Amino acid sequence: MAVSLYDLSVATYLQVLPAVEGFLKKGQEHFAANKVDADAILDARLAPDMLPFRFQVTAVIHHSQGVVGALAGGVFGPPSPLPKVGYAGMIQQVADARAAVEKVTPAEIEALSGRDMTFAMGELKVPFTVETFLLSFSLPNFYFHATTAYDILRAQGVPLGKRDFLGRMRIKR
């Protein structure tokens, strides 16, 4: 069986986005049980020179819902700031992204095969095809930011394990 663009992108987003939503909820429950203000960790980082937790979640949304929206237009750039919300609002933003991605059909994604795609940031323009953009730029970024958000929660004491990150695997039926 050949792997489709839809399987590589949308199906992957639909595996990981619910996992992100789930580990964010686990974090919310952990913080509530330990009488910690969940909003206090929105600026948490693993290192001083990295972007904060809030950005990591925004980037997960951008590299899923945002990519799906940008593929047809052929241009993708850094994320615009999402409305600043608290921790609970971020869970809702991930849920909204998941719901938007769920509406994308395989035919919509497959129709984009072979098209040009550009990553644009100011004067920098990096040319790709849709396939090479997804495989060598967007999916690695999607996983990086999801992993970093997970790691920040772990560093804050949230009891998460690998199964919380993996989400619902696409097993042989």
DAFEN-V339110 format. One line per field, one symbol per residue. ss: DSSP state (H for helix, E for strand, L for the rest). A space follows every 50 residues. Layout:
ss = ???
//
This chain:
ss = LLLLHHHHLHHHHHHHHHHHHHHHHHHHHHHHHLLLLHHHHLLLLLLLLL LLHHHHHHHHHHHHHHHHHHHLLLEELLLLLLLLLLHHHHHHHHHHHHHH HHLLLHHHHHLLLLLEEEEEELLEEEEEEHHHHHHHHHHHHHHHHHHHHH HHHHHLLLLLLHHHHHLLLLLLL
//
